[in-house]
Amino acid sequence: MKAKTIRQIAAGLFFAGITLLLSGINHHLAGSLGWMADLQFLPALLALNLAVVAALVLLTLLFGRIYCSLICPLGIFQDILARIVAKRRKRSAGFRKELKWLRYPLWVLYVAALLAGFQVFVAILAPYSTWGRIVGSIFSPSSWGVVAIAAGGFVVVGSLAVLGGLGIIGGRSWCNAVCPVGTTLSFFSRFALFRPVIDASRCRECRQCERLCRASCIDIASKSIDYSRCVDCFDCLDDCRFGALSYRFAYSRKNPSPEAPATSNAQSSRRAFLLASAFAAGSVLRAQTPKLDGGKAPIVPKKEPRRRVPITPPGSQSAENLYSKCTACQLCISNCPNGVLRPSLDPEHFMQPYSSYEKGWCRPECTSCGELCPTGAILPLTREQKTAVSVGRAVWHRHHCLPVRDGVSCGNCASHCPSGAIVMVPLNPDDKSSLKIPSVLEDRCTGCGACEYLCPVRPISAIRVEANTKHILR
């Protein structure tokens, strides 16, 4: 089997897996596919997962930018675009020279934005986050809310337009001129031990490889390859009819003799790529219809109340901690089975998650977001640990409550509170037959939102959760 075919199969499986994970279609698969998110470069860097970062850097130093063509979903998407375009033209449309004037200033701006916490710029350029937003907007827009769909859709359409335009006009130009992760890895890939090498004694200067290179990194006139842009797609190995290109140890003083069969080069290429693939695999341990009541009368949908501080999921420790590490990839949002997490529209925290309880509440047995988060923005918690964390406290609003407003009994919030933090007390303490109202025991409340979600008052619940600035461990 050719090295190119092996890469395509591996990349296809990885692309399908990470897309399925980000789509949130099947929550049961999330646990088995979560390691794919852990392998992404930027999330690993923000999580200070030094083992993954070191493994990816070492992988690049050994075999070149295999990460971009095998692990990065946006890179694989660029390959798909390049393949579609290649079937329609006889020549690659990529930029023949490195766009240093664009590539490095963008990288400097990205690093500065990352350090300064300028989330909009970070979220738009991060490759994994960009693909997460694209997939999330396609497969699970109903969990975002109408305004979030509009804002996120605008960003997604813009991203697709830029990606598609560059893919058609310039092949892998996004990866080699815009992507900050690609630029970071390019610093190491130019020194890779194994990489495509041109044997000048075999080359007949037909320029077939140069014309079809999707990264436009081959220069036959100088018999050189720009390894900072080469993504190890292995197309050139198959395109060359004379066996002048091989994937081998780059620092050997001896070149293959002209009489040596070209198949030996192909065999060494396959062995090197299989080794690279094994190294990559082992580098890490792992719009809705209206609801109706029984009488088929439309139910007024709940509205999100204004909160002074955004509620963030257990394990995030605080909004400040969450937003300092989150890449806005939408993985937690897409895989939240209760519809609690949604993307923020605040420019400072654009598309990063926060919790709200109009569509569900944070159930104590669910630990999906912490288990899936690849950056450490949401730490994994056991079920026991989660029930001991308070992300906020319930606040009762007297004049909205049914016993006070309409003179009817309720008690829905108290009967459904999983932590027993709400008790019913007489509205009039001197009248034993008085209707009862809720009283919140703040030392028991975890801020799960069950009371707010299940409160029958609409559109704004009579009892609402206000976030703790820092999460409290009970």
C-alpha positions as CSV (number, residue, x, y, z in Angstrom):
1,M,0.0,0.0,0.0
2,K,1.3,3.4,-0.9
3,A,2.3,6.0,1.7
4,K,-0.2,8.4,0.3
5,T,-3.0,5.8,0.6
6,I,-2.0,5.0,4.2
7,R,-2.1,8.7,5.1
8,Q,-5.5,9.2,3.4
9,I,-7.1,6.3,5.2
10,A,-5.6,7.5,8.6
11,A,-6.6,11.1,8.0
12,G,-10.1,10.1,6.8
13,L,-10.7,8.0,10.0
14,F,-9.4,10.8,12.2
15,F,-11.5,13.5,10.3
16,A,-14.6,11.4,10.7
17,G,-14.0,10.7,14.4
18,I,-13.2,14.3,15.4
19,T,-16.2,15.6,13.3
20,L,-18.5,13.1,15.0
21,L,-17.2,14.1,18.4
22,L,-17.7,17.8,17.7
23,S,-21.2,17.3,16.3
24,G,-22.5,15.9,19.6
25,I,-24.8,13.6,17.6
26,N,-24.0,10.6,19.8
27,H,-23.1,11.4,23.4
28,H,-22.2,7.7,24.1
29,L,-19.3,7.9,21.6
30,A,-17.8,11.0,23.3
31,G,-15.9,9.0,25.9
32,S,-14.2,6.8,23.3
33,L,-13.4,9.7,20.9
34,G,-12.3,12.3,23.4
35,W,-8.6,11.5,23.0
36,M,-8.8,13.0,19.5
37,A,-9.5,16.4,21.0
38,D,-6.6,15.9,23.5
39,L,-4.2,15.5,20.5
40,Q,-5.0,19.0,19.2
41,F,-2.0,21.3,19.5
42,L,-3.5,24.5,20.9
43,P,-5.8,22.9,23.4
44,A,-2.9,20.8,24.7
45,L,-0.8,24.0,25.0
46,L,-3.5,25.8,27.0
47,A,-4.0,22.8,29.2
48,L,-0.2,22.8,29.9
49,N,-0.3,19.2,28.7
50,L,3.4,19.1,28.2
51,A,3.5,15.5,27.2
52,V,1.2,16.0,24.2
53,V,3.0,19.3,23.2
54,A,6.4,17.7,23.4
55,A,5.1,14.6,21.5
56,L,3.7,16.7,18.7
57,V,6.9,18.8,18.5
58,L,9.0,15.7,18.5
59,L,6.8,14.2,15.8
60,T,7.3,17.2,13.7
61,L,11.1,17.2,14.2
62,L,11.2,13.6,13.2
63,F,8.7,13.4,10.3
64,G,7.7,17.0,9.3
65,R,4.2,18.5,9.5
66,I,2.3,15.2,9.6
67,Y,0.1,16.8,12.3
68,C,-1.3,19.2,9.7
69,S,-2.3,16.4,7.2
70,L,-3.2,13.6,9.7
71,I,-4.5,15.1,13.0
72,C,-5.8,18.6,12.4
73,P,-9.4,18.5,11.1
74,L,-9.2,21.8,9.4
75,G,-6.0,20.7,7.7
76,I,-7.7,17.6,6.4
77,F,-10.6,19.7,5.3
78,Q,-8.2,21.8,3.3
79,D,-6.9,18.6,1.7
80,I,-10.4,17.7,0.7
81,L,-10.9,21.1,-1.0
82,A,-7.5,20.8,-2.7
83,R,-8.4,17.4,-4.1
84,I,-11.7,18.7,-5.5
85,V,-9.9,21.6,-7.1
86,A,-7.1,19.4,-8.4
87,K,-9.6,17.3,-10.4
88,R,-10.7,20.4,-12.2
89,R,-7.4,21.8,-13.2
90,K,-4.0,20.6,-14.3
91,R,-2.0,22.9,-12.1
92,S,-1.9,23.7,-8.4
93,A,-3.3,27.2,-7.6
94,G,-1.1,27.7,-4.6
95,F,1.1,30.7,-3.9
96,R,4.5,29.8,-5.3
97,K,6.5,31.6,-2.7
98,E,6.1,31.8,1.1
99,L,4.0,34.8,2.1
100,K,6.2,36.0,4.9
101,W,4.6,39.4,5.0
102,L,1.3,37.8,6.0
103,R,2.4,34.6,7.8
104,Y,4.6,35.9,10.5
105,P,2.8,39.2,11.4
106,L,-0.4,37.1,11.8
107,W,1.4,34.7,14.1
108,V,2.8,37.5,16.2
109,L,-0.7,39.1,16.5
110,Y,-2.2,35.7,17.4
111,V,0.3,35.1,20.2
112,A,-0.2,38.6,21.5
113,A,-4.0,38.1,21.4
114,L,-3.7,34.8,23.2
115,L,-1.6,36.3,25.9
116,A,-3.9,39.4,26.2
117,G,-7.1,37.4,26.3
118,F,-8.5,39.0,23.1
119,Q,-10.8,36.0,22.5
120,V,-12.5,37.1,19.2
121,F,-9.2,37.1,17.3
122,V,-8.0,33.8,19.0
123,A,-11.3,32.0,18.3
124,I,-11.5,33.0,14.6
125,L,-7.9,31.9,13.7
126,A,-7.6,28.7,15.9
127,P,-8.0,25.8,13.5
128,Y,-9.5,23.3,15.9
129,S,-11.9,25.9,17.3
130,T,-12.9,27.0,13.8
131,W,-13.8,23.5,12.7
132,G,-15.7,23.0,16.0
133,R,-17.9,26.0,15.3
134,I,-18.5,24.9,11.7
135,V,-19.6,21.4,12.8
136,G,-21.5,22.7,15.8
137,S,-23.5,25.2,13.8
138,I,-24.4,22.4,11.3
139,F,-25.3,19.6,13.6
140,S,-26.6,21.2,16.9
141,P,-27.7,24.8,16.3
142,S,-30.8,24.3,18.4
143,S,-28.7,24.3,21.6
144,W,-27.3,27.8,20.8
145,G,-30.4,30.0,20.8
146,V,-31.6,32.2,18.0
147,V,-29.2,35.2,18.5
148,A,-26.2,32.8,19.0
149,I,-27.1,31.0,15.8
150,A,-27.2,34.3,13.9
151,A,-23.9,35.5,15.3
152,G,-22.2,32.1,15.2
153,G,-23.6,31.6,11.7
154,F,-22.1,34.8,10.5
155,V,-18.7,33.8,11.7
156,V,-19.1,30.2,10.4
157,V,-20.2,31.4,6.9
158,G,-17.3,33.9,6.9
159,S,-14.8,31.2,7.9
160,L,-16.1,28.8,5.2
161,A,-15.9,31.6,2.6
162,V,-12.3,32.3,3.5
163,L,-11.3,28.7,3.7
164,G,-13.1,27.8,0.5
165,G,-11.7,30.8,-1.3
166,L,-8.1,30.1,-0.2
167,G,-8.6,26.4,-1.0
168,I,-9.7,27.2,-4.5
169,I,-7.3,30.0,-5.1
170,G,-4.3,28.9,-3.2
171,G,-4.6,25.2,-2.2
172,R,-3.1,24.9,1.3
173,S,-2.6,28.6,1.6
174,W,-4.7,28.9,4.8
175,C,-2.5,26.3,6.5
176,N,0.7,27.9,5.3
177,A,-0.1,31.6,5.5
178,V,-2.8,32.1,8.1
179,C,-3.0,29.2,10.6
180,P,-1.0,30.0,13.7
181,V,-0.5,26.3,14.6
182,G,0.8,25.6,11.1
183,T,3.3,28.5,11.5
184,T,4.4,27.3,14.9
185,L,5.1,23.8,13.6
186,S,6.9,25.2,10.5
187,F,9.6,26.4,12.9
188,F,10.4,22.7,13.6
189,S,9.4,21.0,10.3
190,R,12.3,22.7,8.4
191,F,14.7,20.6,10.5
192,A,12.8,17.3,10.2
193,L,14.9,14.2,10.1
194,F,12.6,12.4,7.6
195,R,11.1,14.3,4.7
196,P,10.6,14.3,1.0
197,V,13.9,14.6,-0.8
198,I,14.6,15.3,-4.5
199,D,17.3,13.1,-6.2
200,A,18.8,15.5,-8.8
201,S,20.3,12.6,-10.7
202,R,16.9,11.1,-11.4
203,C,14.9,14.3,-11.9
204,R,14.0,15.1,-15.6
205,E,12.6,18.5,-14.7
206,C,9.1,17.6,-16.0
207,R,7.8,19.8,-13.1
208,Q,4.8,17.5,-12.5
209,C,5.4,17.5,-8.8
210,E,5.8,21.2,-8.7
211,R,2.6,21.9,-10.7
212,L,0.5,19.6,-8.5
213,C,1.9,20.3,-5.0
214,R,-1.0,21.5,-2.9
215,A,1.4,23.4,-0.6
216,S,3.2,24.9,-3.6
217,C,6.5,24.2,-1.8
218,I,8.5,22.4,-4.5
219,D,11.0,24.4,-6.7
220,I,12.4,22.2,-9.4
221,A,14.7,24.9,-10.7
222,S,16.7,24.8,-7.5
223,K,15.8,21.1,-6.7
224,S,14.6,22.2,-3.3
225,I,11.5,21.9,-1.1
226,D,10.3,24.5,1.4
227,Y,9.9,22.2,4.4
228,S,8.3,24.9,6.5
229,R,5.3,24.6,4.1
230,C,5.4,20.9,3.2
231,V,2.6,19.0,5.0
232,D,3.7,15.5,4.0
233,C,0.8,14.6,1.8
234,F,3.0,12.3,-0.2
235,D,1.3,13.2,-3.5
236,C,4.7,14.1,-5.1
237,L,6.0,10.6,-4.4
238,D,3.3,9.1,-6.6
239,D,3.3,12.0,-9.2
240,C,7.0,11.5,-10.0
241,R,7.3,9.0,-12.9
242,F,11.1,8.8,-12.5
243,G,11.4,8.0,-8.8
244,A,13.2,11.2,-8.2
245,L,11.3,11.9,-5.0
246,S,11.5,9.8,-1.9
247,Y,10.6,10.1,1.8
248,R,13.8,9.3,3.7
249,F,16.4,10.4,6.2
250,A,17.2,13.9,5.0
251,Y,20.8,14.2,6.3
252,S,22.3,11.2,4.7
253,R,25.4,12.1,2.6
254,K,24.6,9.4,0.1
255,N,21.9,9.7,-2.5
256,P,20.3,6.6,-4.1
257,S,22.1,5.6,-7.2
258,P,20.4,6.2,-10.5
259,E,20.3,2.5,-11.1
260,A,18.5,1.8,-7.8
261,P,14.9,0.8,-8.4
262,A,12.3,3.4,-7.5
263,T,10.3,0.9,-5.5
264,S,13.0,0.9,-2.8
265,N,12.3,4.6,-2.2
266,A,8.6,3.9,-2.0
267,Q,9.1,1.1,0.4
268,S,11.2,3.2,2.7
269,S,8.6,6.0,2.5
270,R,5.9,3.6,3.6
271,R,8.0,2.3,6.5
272,A,8.8,5.8,7.6
273,F,5.2,6.9,7.4
274,L,3.9,3.9,9.2
275,L,6.4,4.6,12.0
276,A,5.2,8.2,12.1
277,S,1.5,7.1,12.2
278,A,2.3,4.7,15.1
279,F,4.1,7.4,16.9
280,A,1.2,9.8,16.5
281,A,-1.3,7.3,17.7
282,G,0.7,6.4,20.7
283,S,1.7,9.9,21.7
284,V,-1.2,10.3,24.1
285,L,-3.0,8.1,26.5
286,R,-5.7,8.6,25.7
287,A,-34.9,25.1,14.9
288,Q,-37.3,23.2,17.3
289,T,-41.1,22.9,17.0
290,P,-43.2,24.7,19.8
291,K,-43.9,22.6,22.9
292,L,-47.5,22.0,23.8
293,D,-49.2,21.3,27.1
294,G,-51.9,18.6,27.6
295,G,-54.6,20.8,26.1
296,K,-52.4,21.5,23.1
297,A,-52.0,25.2,24.0
298,P,-48.6,26.7,23.1
299,I,-46.2,27.0,26.0
300,V,-44.5,30.3,26.3
301,P,-40.8,29.7,26.1
302,K,-38.5,30.7,28.9
303,K,-36.2,33.6,28.5
304,E,-32.7,33.9,29.8
305,P,-32.5,36.3,32.8
306,R,-29.8,38.9,33.1
307,R,-27.0,37.8,35.5
308,R,-24.3,39.9,36.9
309,V,-21.7,37.1,36.5
310,P,-22.0,34.3,33.9
311,I,-22.5,30.8,35.3
312,T,-19.8,28.4,34.3
313,P,-20.0,24.6,34.6
314,P,-18.6,22.7,37.6
315,G,-14.9,22.0,37.2
316,S,-14.2,25.4,35.6
317,Q,-13.5,26.9,39.1
318,S,-14.6,30.4,37.9
319,A,-15.5,32.3,34.8
320,E,-12.1,33.9,34.8
321,N,-10.3,30.6,34.9
322,L,-12.6,29.1,32.2
323,Y,-12.1,32.0,29.7
324,S,-8.4,32.1,30.2
325,K,-8.0,28.6,28.9
326,C,-11.0,28.0,26.6
327,T,-10.4,27.9,22.8
328,A,-14.2,28.2,22.0
329,C,-14.1,24.8,20.1
330,Q,-17.8,24.1,21.0
331,L,-17.0,20.5,22.1
332,C,-18.6,20.9,25.5
333,I,-21.6,22.7,24.0
334,S,-22.2,20.2,21.3
335,N,-22.0,17.3,23.8
336,C,-24.0,18.8,26.7
337,P,-26.9,16.3,26.9
338,N,-29.1,18.7,28.9
339,G,-28.8,21.8,26.7
340,V,-27.3,23.8,29.6
341,L,-24.1,25.1,27.8
342,R,-24.3,27.7,25.0
343,P,-21.9,30.0,23.3
344,S,-21.3,33.5,24.6
345,L,-21.9,36.5,22.4
346,D,-19.9,38.8,24.6
347,P,-17.0,40.0,22.3
348,E,-14.5,39.5,25.1
349,H,-15.6,35.8,25.5
350,F,-16.9,35.3,22.0
351,M,-18.3,31.7,21.4
352,Q,-16.9,30.5,24.8
353,P,-19.3,28.5,26.9
354,Y,-21.5,29.5,29.8
355,S,-24.5,27.9,31.5
356,S,-28.1,28.9,31.4
357,Y,-31.2,26.9,32.4
358,E,-34.0,27.7,30.0
359,K,-33.7,24.3,28.2
360,G,-32.5,22.1,31.0
361,W,-30.5,21.9,34.2
362,C,-27.1,20.6,35.1
363,R,-27.8,17.1,36.4
364,P,-25.4,15.9,39.2
365,E,-24.8,12.6,37.4
366,C,-23.5,14.2,34.2
367,T,-19.8,14.9,33.9
368,S,-19.4,15.1,30.1
369,C,-18.0,18.6,29.7
370,G,-15.1,18.1,32.1
371,E,-14.3,14.7,30.7
372,L,-14.1,16.1,27.1
373,C,-12.5,19.5,27.6
374,P,-9.0,19.2,26.0
375,T,-7.6,22.4,27.5
376,G,-8.2,22.0,31.2
377,A,-10.7,25.0,31.1
378,I,-13.2,22.5,32.6
379,L,-11.5,20.0,34.9
380,P,-12.9,16.5,35.1
381,L,-14.9,15.7,38.2
382,T,-16.4,12.5,39.5
383,R,-20.1,12.5,40.3
384,E,-19.3,12.8,44.0
385,Q,-17.0,15.7,43.5
386,K,-19.5,17.5,41.3
387,T,-22.2,17.4,44.0
388,A,-19.8,19.1,46.4
389,V,-19.2,22.1,44.1
390,S,-21.4,25.2,44.2
391,V,-21.3,27.3,41.0
392,G,-24.0,29.6,42.2
393,R,-27.0,30.1,44.5
394,A,-30.7,30.2,43.9
395,V,-32.4,33.6,44.5
396,W,-36.2,33.8,45.0
397,H,-38.1,36.7,43.4
398,R,-41.2,37.3,45.5
399,H,-43.5,39.2,43.2
400,H,-43.1,36.6,40.4
401,C,-43.8,33.6,42.5
402,L,-47.3,31.9,41.9
403,P,-48.4,31.8,45.6
404,V,-47.7,35.6,45.9
405,R,-48.7,36.7,42.4
406,D,-51.7,34.4,41.7
407,G,-52.6,33.1,45.2
408,V,-52.1,29.4,44.2
409,S,-49.9,26.8,45.8
410,C,-46.9,25.4,43.9
411,G,-43.7,24.1,45.6
412,N,-42.3,22.8,42.3
413,C,-38.8,24.2,43.1
414,A,-38.6,22.5,46.5
415,S,-39.9,19.1,45.3
416,H,-37.3,18.9,42.5
417,C,-34.2,20.3,44.2
418,P,-31.6,17.5,44.2
419,S,-29.6,18.9,47.1
420,G,-32.6,19.7,49.4
421,A,-31.6,23.4,49.4
422,I,-35.2,24.7,49.1
423,V,-37.8,24.3,51.8
424,M,-41.3,25.6,51.8
425,V,-42.3,28.0,54.6
426,P,-45.7,29.8,55.2
427,L,-46.3,33.0,53.3
428,N,-47.9,34.3,56.5
429,P,-46.1,32.8,59.5
430,D,-49.1,33.6,61.8
431,D,-51.6,31.7,59.6
432,K,-51.2,27.9,59.6
433,S,-53.3,27.5,56.5
434,S,-51.3,30.1,54.6
435,L,-49.9,29.3,51.2
436,K,-46.2,28.3,51.3
437,I,-43.3,30.0,49.6
438,P,-39.8,28.8,48.9
439,S,-36.8,29.5,51.2
440,V,-33.3,28.9,49.9
441,L,-30.7,27.3,52.2
442,E,-27.6,28.8,50.5
443,D,-25.1,26.5,52.3
444,R,-26.7,23.5,50.4
445,C,-27.4,25.1,47.0
446,T,-25.0,24.0,44.2
447,G,-26.5,26.3,41.5
448,C,-27.5,23.3,39.3
449,G,-30.5,25.2,38.0
450,A,-33.2,22.5,38.5
451,C,-35.4,25.0,40.4
452,E,-35.0,27.7,37.7
453,Y,-35.7,25.3,34.8
454,L,-38.7,23.6,36.5
455,C,-40.3,26.8,37.8
456,P,-43.7,27.1,36.0
457,V,-43.5,30.8,35.8
458,R,-42.7,32.2,32.3
459,P,-41.0,33.7,30.5
460,I,-38.6,34.6,33.5
461,S,-38.6,32.1,36.3
462,A,-39.5,33.2,39.8
463,I,-36.4,31.5,41.2
464,R,-33.1,32.1,39.4
465,V,-29.5,31.2,39.9
466,E,-26.9,33.8,40.4
467,A,-23.3,32.8,39.8
468,N,-20.6,32.6,42.5
469,T,-17.5,34.6,41.4
470,K,-15.4,31.6,42.4
471,H,-16.9,28.2,42.8
472,I,-17.3,27.0,46.3
473,L,-16.4,23.5,47.5
474,R,-18.9,22.4,50.1
